[in-house]
């Protein structure tokens, strides 16, 4: 797949460059002005610019900011990371293109964004491919399983995938009462993301799939445009959806995933010593994020319960029976099947 550079991307890159200049980004650790190709190999080091769509309070920002501070200390100031939260450098789709071009160095993007570049990333977006967060993290940071997948965009898009952060297990929450089996969702309008896979997932669970922008969901639940939604507990609490859909049911149908990507030219330009330090600190970062996410989830549940939400267990076998066949429906080639088989085999370890 060849990279494309539309006029809109060029305009965004220009605007981003101005933003970065205003924020003091782009120079290297030696005080260089940063002129020239932003992603050119720089063994001497530089301040890496990382695009994030979350707030400063989010576990992703905290873990990445700490990553940058440790990296700076461990490399004696040669490398550091400046995290730009709140979509300051653009939404995920734009950030991905900017990392590819070298205007931005790193970004957190969803699995759906990478799926658009290589359909094999679809496998880790499938319902029930991961049993839980621990299983997910063990798979997506196993070089034997993901090595070829994570390097698959280097030649075509100048992007290397380093690993990922969990989005937590996603479950269903409703306005009308608890859900214990797919029969309870029959005829109910379930808000989903705009993707064929998510639509099929909702329909498999018995609901009527209703794609809707996330920002419109609170009002949609409140007004009855939709009867239910699905997400993780942290979003359920922070977006105050428990106020209008107080019935949470642990379908655990999907464990969401974000990836950390980096410009491939920049990564290959690191010295062997600095690359080893970078990899070590990235491992510490995603491990810290998982711990932060666990705590944030526990806090969100407690806060939502205090606000009137109820949390209900479901008939897991009934949901497994309707969701697991989606793998056969959406897996379309041998490499996808191999990834899926390896992920499921890891669950038994």
C-alpha positions in Angstrom: 0.0 0.0 0.0 1.5 3.4 -1.0 1.4 6.4 1.2 -0.8 9.2 0.0 -0.4 12.9 0.7 -3.5 14.9 0.0 -3.7 18.7 0.1 -5.6 18.4 3.4 -2.8 16.4 4.9 -0.2 18.9 3.7 -2.2 21.7 5.2 -2.5 19.8 8.5 1.2 19.1 8.5 2.0 22.8 8.0 -0.4 23.8 10.8 1.1 21.1 13.0 4.6 22.2 12.3 3.7 25.7 13.4 2.1 24.3 16.6 5.2 22.3 17.3 7.4 25.3 16.7 5.3 27.4 19.1 5.6 24.7 21.7 9.3 24.5 21.3 9.3 21.0 19.9 11.5 19.5 17.2 15.0 20.3 18.5 17.4 17.7 19.5 19.0 17.2 22.9 22.0 19.2 21.9 19.9 22.3 21.4 19.8 22.0 17.6 17.1 24.1 15.9 15.6 21.0 14.3 15.8 22.2 10.7 15.5 19.6 8.0 13.7 16.3 7.9 12.0 15.8 11.3 12.4 12.0 11.2 15.9 11.8 9.8 18.2 9.4 11.7 19.5 11.2 14.8 21.9 9.0 16.8 22.6 12.1 18.9 19.1 12.1 20.1 16.1 14.5 20.1 12.9 15.4 21.8 10.3 13.1 20.4 6.8 14.5 19.7 4.0 12.1 20.6 0.3 12.7 19.6 -2.4 11.5 22.0 -6.2 11.9 21.9 -6.6 11.6 25.7 -6.5 14.2 28.5 -3.6 14.7 31.0 -5.5 12.7 33.6 -5.8 9.6 31.4 -3.7 6.6 32.2 -2.2 6.7 28.7 -0.9 10.3 29.2 0.5 9.5 32.6 2.3 6.3 31.4 3.7 8.0 28.3 4.8 11.2 30.2 6.7 9.0 32.7 8.1 7.0 29.8 9.6 10.2 28.4 11.0 11.3 31.8 12.7 8.0 32.4 14.1 7.9 28.8 15.6 11.3 29.2 17.3 10.3 32.5 18.5 7.0 31.2 20.0 8.5 28.0 21.5 11.5 29.9 19.3 13.9 28.0 19.9 12.6 24.5 16.3 11.4 24.1 13.1 12.6 25.6 9.4 12.6 24.8 7.0 15.5 24.7 3.4 14.2 24.9 0.8 16.4 23.1 -2.7 15.4 24.6 -6.2 16.3 23.7 -5.7 15.8 19.9 -3.5 18.9 19.8 -1.7 17.4 16.8 -4.9 16.2 15.2 -7.2 13.2 15.5 -5.8 9.7 15.2 -6.2 9.4 11.5 -4.3 12.7 10.9 -1.7 11.8 13.5 -1.0 8.5 11.8 -0.3 10.3 8.5 1.9 12.8 10.3 4.0 10.1 11.9 4.4 8.4 8.5 5.6 11.7 7.0 7.9 12.5 9.9 6.2 15.7 10.9 5.3 14.0 14.2 7.5 11.3 15.7 5.1 9.0 17.6 1.3 8.6 18.2 -1.2 6.4 19.9 -3.8 5.1 17.4 -6.6 2.5 17.6 -6.5 -0.9 16.0 -9.1 0.3 13.5 -6.7 2.9 12.1 -4.0 0.3 11.5 -6.6 -2.2 10.1 -7.1 0.4 7.3 -3.5 0.0 6.3 -3.1 -3.8 6.8 -6.2 -5.9 7.2 -4.3 -8.4 9.4 -4.6 -6.0 12.3 -8.4 -6.9 12.3 -7.6 -10.1 14.2 -6.9 -8.3 17.4 -10.1 -6.3 17.1 -12.3 -9.4 17.0 -14.6 -10.2 19.9 -13.4 -13.0 22.2 -9.9 -13.1 20.7 -8.6 -12.1 24.1 -10.0 -13.5 27.4 -9.0 -10.5 29.4 -6.4 -7.7 29.7 -3.7 -9.9 31.0 -4.1 -12.3 28.1 -4.2 -9.4 25.6 -1.0 -7.8 26.9 0.9 -11.1 26.8 0.0 -11.6 23.1 0.5 -8.1 21.8 4.0 -7.8 23.3 5.1 -11.3 22.2 7.7 -10.8 19.4 7.1 -14.4 18.1 3.4 -13.6 17.5 3.4 -10.0 16.4 6.9 -9.4 15.0 6.0 -9.6 11.4 2.7 -7.8 11.9 4.3 -4.8 13.7 7.0 -4.4 11.0 4.6 -4.8 8.1 4.0 -1.1 7.6 7.7 -0.1 7.6 8.3 -0.3 3.8 4.8 0.9 2.7 4.1 3.6 5.3 7.4 4.3 7.2 5.6 3.2 10.4 6.8 0.8 13.1 4.4 -0.5 15.7 6.0 -0.8 19.1 3.2 -2.4 21.1 0.0 -1.3 22.7 -2.1 -0.1 25.6 -5.3 -1.8 26.6 -8.6 -0.1 26.4 -10.0 -2.6 28.8 -12.8 -5.1 28.4 -15.9 -3.7 26.8 -19.4 -4.6 28.1 -23.0 -3.6 27.4 -24.9 -1.0 29.4 -28.6 -0.2 29.0 -31.4 2.1 29.8 -34.0 -0.6 30.3 -32.6 -3.2 32.7 -29.9 -5.8 33.1 -28.9 -8.1 30.2 -28.2 -11.7 31.1 -28.3 -13.4 27.7 -28.5 -12.3 24.0 -32.3 -12.7 24.2 -32.5 -9.7 26.4 -31.1 -7.5 23.6 -33.6 -8.7 21.0 -35.1 -5.6 19.3 -33.0 -3.2 21.3 -31.0 -0.4 19.6 -27.3 -0.8 20.5 -24.9 2.0 19.7 -21.8 0.8 18.0 -18.8 2.3 16.2 -19.0 2.7 12.5 -17.4 -0.6 11.3 -18.7 -3.7 9.7 -17.2 -5.8 12.5 -18.9 -3.8 15.3 -22.2 -3.9 13.5 -21.9 -7.7 13.1 -21.0 -8.0 16.7 -24.1 -6.1 17.9 -26.3 -8.1 15.7 -24.8 -11.4 16.9 -25.6 -10.4 20.4 -29.2 -10.0 19.3 -29.4 -6.2 19.1 -30.2 -3.8 16.3 -26.8 -2.1 15.5 -27.0 1.7 15.5 -23.8 3.5 14.5 -23.5 6.9 16.3 -20.8 9.4 17.1 -19.5 8.9 20.6 -20.1 12.6 21.4 -23.8 12.2 20.7 -24.3 9.0 22.8 -25.3 10.6 26.1 -28.2 12.5 24.5 -29.0 9.4 22.4 -29.4 7.3 25.5 -31.3 10.0 27.3 -33.8 10.6 24.5 -34.3 6.9 23.6 -32.7 7.1 20.1 -30.7 4.1 21.4 -31.4 1.7 24.2 -27.9 0.5 24.9 -24.2 1.0 24.3 -21.0 -0.8 24.9 -17.7 0.4 26.3 -15.2 0.0 29.2 -16.0 1.1 32.7 -13.7 4.1 32.6 -15.5 5.7 29.7 -18.9 4.7 31.3 -18.0 6.7 34.3 -16.1 9.7 32.9 -18.7 10.3 30.2 -21.5 10.0 32.8 -23.4 7.5 30.8 -24.3 5.7 34.1 -26.7 8.6 34.6 -28.9 7.7 31.6 -28.1 4.0 31.3 -27.6 2.7 34.8 -27.6 -1.1 34.0 -24.2 -2.5 33.3 -23.9 -6.1 32.2 -20.5 -7.9 32.0 -20.7 -9.3 28.5 -16.9 -8.7 28.2 -17.3 -9.2 24.5 -14.2 -7.3 23.4 -10.9 -6.2 24.9 -10.1 -2.9 23.2 -6.6 -1.9 22.1 -4.5 1.1 21.2 -1.1 0.9 19.5 2.0 3.1 19.9 3.5 3.8 16.5 6.8 5.5 15.6 8.4 6.8 12.4 10.5 3.9 11.1 13.4 6.1 9.9 13.7 7.7 13.2 13.7 4.4 15.1 16.3 2.9 12.8 18.5 6.0 13.4 18.9 5.3 17.1 22.2 4.0 18.3 22.2 0.4 19.4 22.7 1.5 23.0 19.9 4.1 23.0 17.5 1.7 21.2 18.0 -0.9 24.0 17.2 1.8 26.6 14.2 3.0 24.6 12.8 -0.6 24.4 13.3 -1.2 28.1 11.6 2.0 29.1 8.7 1.3 26.7 8.2 -2.1 28.4 8.0 -0.3 31.7 5.5 2.2 30.2 3.0 -0.4 29.0 3.3 -2.3 32.2 2.6 0.8 34.2 -0.3 1.7 32.0 -1.9 -1.7 32.7 -1.6 -1.1 36.4 -3.0 2.4 36.1 -5.9 1.1 34.0 -6.7 -1.5 36.6 -6.9 1.1 39.3 -8.9 3.5 37.1 -11.4 0.7 36.3 -11.9 -0.1 40.0 -12.4 3.5 40.8 -14.9 4.0 37.9 -17.0 1.0 39.1 -17.1 2.3 42.6 -18.0 5.8 41.5 -20.7 4.6 39.1 -22.2 2.4 41.8 -22.3 5.3 44.1 -24.2 7.2 41.4 -26.8 4.5 41.1 -25.5 2.1 38.5 -25.8 -1.7 39.0 -23.4 -4.3 37.7 -24.7 -7.7 36.6 -23.0 -10.9 35.6 -24.2 -12.6 32.4 -24.6 -16.0 30.9 -21.0 -16.1 29.5 -21.6 -19.4 27.5 -24.6 -17.9 25.7 -22.6 -14.8 24.6 -19.5 -16.9 23.6 -21.7 -19.1 21.5 -22.9 -16.2 19.3 -19.7 -14.1 19.3 -17.0 -16.8 18.6 -18.4 -17.5 15.0 -17.5 -13.9 14.0 -13.9 -15.0 13.7 -14.7 -17.4 10.9 -16.9 -14.7 9.3 -14.2 -12.0 9.2 -10.9 -13.9 9.0 -10.1 -13.9 5.3 -6.5 -15.1 4.8 -3.8 -17.5 6.2 -1.8 -14.8 8.1 -5.0 -13.7 9.9 -5.8 -17.2 10.9 -2.2 -17.8 12.1 -2.4 -14.7 14.3 -5.8 -15.7 15.7 -4.6 -19.3 16.4 -1.5 -18.0 18.2 -3.5 -15.5 20.3 -6.0 -18.2 21.4 -3.2 -20.7 22.1 -1.6 -18.1 24.4 -4.8 -18.1 26.5 -4.0 -21.7 27.5 -0.5 -21.0 28.8 
